[in-house]
Amino acid sequence: MDFRLTEDQKALRAGVRELLARRFDLRRAVDAGPVLDRALWRELGEAGFFALRVPEERGGVGLGAPEAVLVFEEAGRVLLPGPLIATHLAAEVVPGAAEGEAVVTSVDGGLVEWLDEAEVVMGDVEGAVPVRSVDPLTPLHRVPSRAPGAGGELASLLSAAEQLGSAAAVTGTAVGHARTRSQFGQVIGAFQAVKHLCAGMLVRVEVARAAVYGAAVTLDPVEVAGAKLLADEAAVQCARDCLQVHGGMGFTWEADVHLHLKRAWVRAERWPTEAVAEETVAAAL
């Protein structure tokens, strides 16, 4: 079996990356606060972001889970905000979701993201109360119910893809900083401790990528759970290591790495939590 990306898949990834680079500015989004850019949301709909897996005969793009993983990996790379997964999953059933005209969110393990911005909520949100979110671009509510909403393996897979993109982004940031930042008359990338940090980050990213891409082909529940665990670990630990490479400046508000770490923490508690994914893998052993 050939797991290399096809030319069409490479073009899809490049197109999404170009769109997000042109239309989304992370710092501007942070300054604006937790308010969705509805114009960008509609542009994502026009580009087929939400209708990617909808059959062509129903007006969609007609692609599959592997292509969706590539798209969500790019979203994770830039920390694109919003209930992307829930809206993507609802594209076939909620009018306007595929086109980006409707924002859809979902209950997962008692948490709901972007509740105040959503036109449609999948799941029971009676008694929802706002909770403080560590991520400034992911407003959260908690509901009494612990029953997760719709999504299952595909939601977990797409969350893992976002984590993978974030892990890859901070790894690139760390390497770039190590190549340019000088201390004691030489770039810090020449120091063994920094080399080891960067090498460890790359290993985590590539192991997680293999697991996520493989699970996208099989959609096996155990493989998806394992991919989510590996991607969560890669996103959180790579962000932590990137902070270490940056030293004190990595903890400042001006550095993007802390935003990646905070988003990784939030994602690790959703679609599903680490404990649920671990139980899924353990039950199959």
URBEL-V986205 format. One record per pair of residues at least 6 apart in sequence whose C-alpha atoms are under 8 Angstrom apart, sorted by the first residue. I is the first residue (numbers start at 0). J is the second residue. D is the distance in whole Angstrom. If there is no record, write none. Layout:
{{I;J;D} {I;J;D}}
This chain:
{{8;66;7} {8;69;8} {11;66;8} {11;69;8} {11;70;8} {12;69;6} {12;70;6} {12;73;7} {15;70;7} {15;73;7} {16;73;6} {19;74;8} {19;77;8} {22;39;7} {23;39;8} {23;79;8} {25;77;7} {25;78;7} {25;79;8} {28;136;8} {29;135;7} {29;136;7} {32;135;7} {32;136;7} {33;135;7} {33;136;5} {33;137;7} {33;138;7} {34;116;8} {35;80;8} {35;81;7} {35;116;7} {40;99;5} {40;100;8} {41;98;6} {41;99;4} {41;100;6} {42;99;7} {43;49;7} {43;98;8} {43;99;7} {44;50;7} {44;96;8} {44;97;6} {44;98;4} {44;99;4} {44;100;8} {45;98;6} {45;99;7} {47;59;7} {47;60;6} {47;97;7} {47;98;8} {48;70;7} {48;87;7} {48;97;8} {49;83;8} {49;86;7} {49;87;4} {49;88;8} {49;90;6} {49;96;7} {49;97;5} {49;98;7} {49;99;7} {50;58;8} {50;59;5} {50;60;6} {50;61;8} {50;87;7} {50;90;6} {50;91;8} {50;97;5} {50;98;7} {51;59;6} {51;60;5} {51;61;6} {51;62;6} {51;63;7} {51;66;8} {51;67;7} {52;59;7} {52;60;6} {52;61;5} {52;62;5} {52;63;5} {52;64;7} {52;67;7} {53;59;4} {53;60;6} {53;61;5} {53;62;7} {53;90;7} {53;91;6} {54;60;6} {54;61;4} {54;62;7} {55;61;5} {59;97;8} {64;153;8} {64;215;6} {64;216;7} {65;212;7} {65;215;5} {65;216;6} {67;157;7} {68;156;7} {68;157;6} {68;160;5} {68;211;8} {68;212;7} {68;215;7} {69;160;7} {71;157;6} {71;158;8} {71;160;6} {71;161;5} {71;164;8} {72;157;8} {72;160;5} {72;161;5} {72;162;7} {72;163;6} {72;164;4} {72;165;8} {73;161;7} {73;164;6} {74;161;6} {74;164;7} {75;160;7} {75;161;4} {75;162;6} {75;163;7} {75;164;5} {75;165;5} {76;161;7} {76;163;8} {76;164;4} {76;165;4} {76;166;8} {76;167;7} {76;168;5} {77;164;8} {77;165;7} {77;168;8} {78;165;7} {78;259;7} {78;262;8} {80;136;6} {80;137;7} {81;112;8} {81;113;7} {81;136;8} {81;137;7} {82;102;7} {82;103;7} {82;104;6} {82;112;7} {82;113;6} {84;154;6} {84;157;7} {84;158;7} {85;103;6} {85;104;5} {85;105;6} {85;150;8} {85;154;8} {86;96;6} {86;97;8} {86;101;8} {86;102;6} {86;103;5} {86;104;6} {87;96;7} {87;97;7} {88;150;7} {88;154;8} {89;96;6} {89;97;8} {89;103;7} {90;96;5} {90;97;4} {91;97;7} {93;101;8} {93;119;8} {94;101;7} {95;101;5} {96;102;6} {96;103;7} {101;117;7} {101;118;6} {101;119;8} {102;116;7} {102;117;5} {102;118;6} {102;119;7} {103;117;5} {103;118;6} {103;119;5} {103;120;6} {103;121;7} {104;111;7} {104;112;7} {104;113;7} {104;114;7} {104;117;6} {104;119;6} {104;120;5} {104;121;6} {105;111;6} {105;112;7} {105;120;5} {105;121;4} {105;122;6} {105;148;6} {105;149;7} {106;112;8} {106;120;8} {106;121;6} {106;122;5} {106;123;7} {106;124;7} {106;142;8} {106;146;8} {106;147;6} {106;148;5} {107;145;7} {107;146;7} {107;147;4} {107;148;5} {107;269;6} {107;270;7} {107;271;7} {108;144;7} {108;145;5} {108;146;6} {108;147;5} {108;148;8} {108;269;7} {108;271;8} {108;272;8} {109;141;5} {109;142;5} {109;143;6} {109;144;5} {109;145;5} {109;146;7} {109;147;7} {110;139;7} {110;140;6} {110;141;5} {110;142;6} {110;269;8} {111;139;6} {111;140;5} {111;141;6} {111;142;8} {112;137;6} {112;138;6} {112;139;5} {112;140;6} {113;137;7} {113;138;5} {113;139;6} {113;140;8} {114;120;8} {114;138;8} {114;139;7} {114;140;7} {121;148;6} {121;149;7} {122;147;8} {122;148;5} {122;149;8} {123;142;8} {123;144;7} {124;142;6} {124;144;8} {125;142;7} {125;143;8} {126;142;6} {126;143;7} {127;140;6} {127;141;5} {127;142;4} {127;143;7} {128;140;5} {128;141;5} {128;142;7} {129;139;6} {129;140;4} {129;141;6} {130;138;8} {130;139;6} {130;140;5} {130;141;7} {131;138;8} {131;139;7} {132;138;6} {132;139;6} {132;265;8} {133;261;6} {133;262;8} {133;265;8} {134;258;7} {134;261;5} {134;262;6} {134;265;7} {137;262;8} {151;270;8} {152;218;7} {152;219;8} {152;220;6} {152;223;6} {152;224;8} {153;218;7} {154;270;6} {155;223;7} {155;224;7} {155;227;6} {155;270;5} {155;271;6} {156;211;7} {156;214;7} {156;215;7} {156;223;6} {156;224;8} {156;226;7} {156;227;7} {158;227;7} {158;266;7} {158;270;6} {159;211;7} {159;226;7} {159;227;5} {159;228;8} {159;230;5} {159;231;7} {160;211;7} {160;230;7} {162;230;6} {162;231;6} {162;233;7} {162;234;5} {162;263;6} {162;266;7} {163;204;7} {163;207;7} {163;208;7} {163;230;5} {163;231;8} {163;233;7} {163;234;6} {165;234;6} {165;259;6} {165;263;8} {166;204;6} {166;230;8} {166;233;6} {166;234;4} {166;235;8} {166;237;6} {166;238;7} {167;201;8} {167;204;6} {169;237;7} {169;238;6} {169;241;6} {169;256;6} {169;259;7} {170;197;7} {170;200;6} {170;201;7} {170;237;6} {170;238;8} {170;241;7} {172;241;7} {173;197;7} {173;241;5} {173;244;6} {173;245;7} {174;188;8} {174;197;6} {176;244;8} {176;245;7} {177;186;7} {177;187;5} {177;188;4} {177;193;7} {177;244;7} {178;186;6} {178;187;7} {178;188;5} {179;186;6} {179;187;8} {180;186;5} {180;187;6} {180;188;8} {181;187;6} {187;193;7} {188;194;6} {193;244;6} {196;240;6} {196;244;8} {197;240;8} {200;233;7} {200;236;8} {200;237;5} {200;240;7} {203;229;8} {203;232;8} {203;233;5} {203;237;8} {204;230;8} {204;233;6} {206;229;8} {207;226;6} {207;229;5} {207;230;5} {207;233;7} {208;230;8} {210;222;7} {210;223;8} {210;225;7} {210;226;5} {210;229;8} {211;223;7} {211;226;5} {211;227;7} {211;230;8} {213;222;8} {214;222;5} {214;223;5} {214;226;7} {215;223;8} {220;279;8} {221;279;6} {221;280;5} {221;283;7} {222;280;8} {224;276;5} {224;277;7} {224;279;7} {224;280;6} {225;276;7} {225;277;8} {225;280;6} {227;276;7} {228;273;6} {228;276;7} {228;277;7} {231;263;7} {231;266;8} {231;267;6} {234;259;8} {234;260;7} {234;263;6} {235;260;6} {235;263;6} {235;264;7} {238;256;6} {238;257;7} {238;259;6} {238;260;5} {239;260;7} {241;249;8} {241;256;7} {242;249;5} {242;250;7} {242;256;7} {242;257;8} {243;249;7} {248;254;7} {249;256;7} {249;257;7} {250;257;7} {251;257;8} {267;273;6}}
